[in-house]
Amino acid sequence: MRSALEAAAVLAGLVVLGIFLFGRLDVPPPPMVEGRIPVVAYDAYVAASAAAPSIAVGCEVDWTIVAGLAQMESAHGRVDGGEVLPNGDVAPPIRGAALDGTNGTEPMPDTDAGELDGDATWDRAVGPLQFIPRSWRELGRDGNGDGVPDPDNLYDAAFSAAAHLCIRSPGNYGDRAALREAFVTYNESGRYADEALGWVDHYRSQPLTDVIESPQPEAPG
């Protein structure tokens, strides 16, 4: 009995020591280990932030806010092995599940004849910032100046995400409560909003060299 009690005491001590050391070490929480941003994506977020005042008076959206949304929605366009091309296009195009009322989704019958999402029966969220077609028609912006708002292009999608925030939930996003409310408007989930805020905090607290991926060297010709 004595040896069993001693072993339990040692184990408890190790657990306490581990918790203490983890709290002392400068290590990001496990969910924050991932989330590095491709250079092109970062450029798109900075461009969206710079253009935000053109959306509405008082519209100020820090690039980290757009980055937090993009990480939540598609890991910066790389969910399921996707790739961000030099012009900001995401390949292959990202399409969400059919919004047919299953898995807790609100049923959304097709509104675009499948033009954006490829589904003529149900709407699906499209692109790296996951706009549904009817929202894209209202909020879609041309962020790269090619004259065509494209939800599959990060420059366009990032600018449009800023528009979503400023139009649907205008406010001072320097105020954490106002930003959280805007995130809930983007995705009606308190948990989503809290996780997005966590990513914003992460991107603001880390050196850019630890957040942005180094450009990949070109393959020899």
Buried (B, 14 or more C-beta within 10 A) or exposed (E): EEEEEEEEEEEEEEEEEEEEEEEEEEEEEEEBEEBBBBBBBBBBBBBBBEBBBEBEEEBBBBBBBBBBBBBBBBBBBBEEEBEBEEEBBBEEBBBBEBBBEEEEBEEBEBBBEBEBBEBEEBBBBBBBBBBBBEBBBEBBBBBBEEEEBBBBBBBBBBBBBBBBBBBEBBBEBEEEEBBBBBBBBBBEEEEBBEBBBBBBBBBBEBEEEEBBBEEEEEEEE
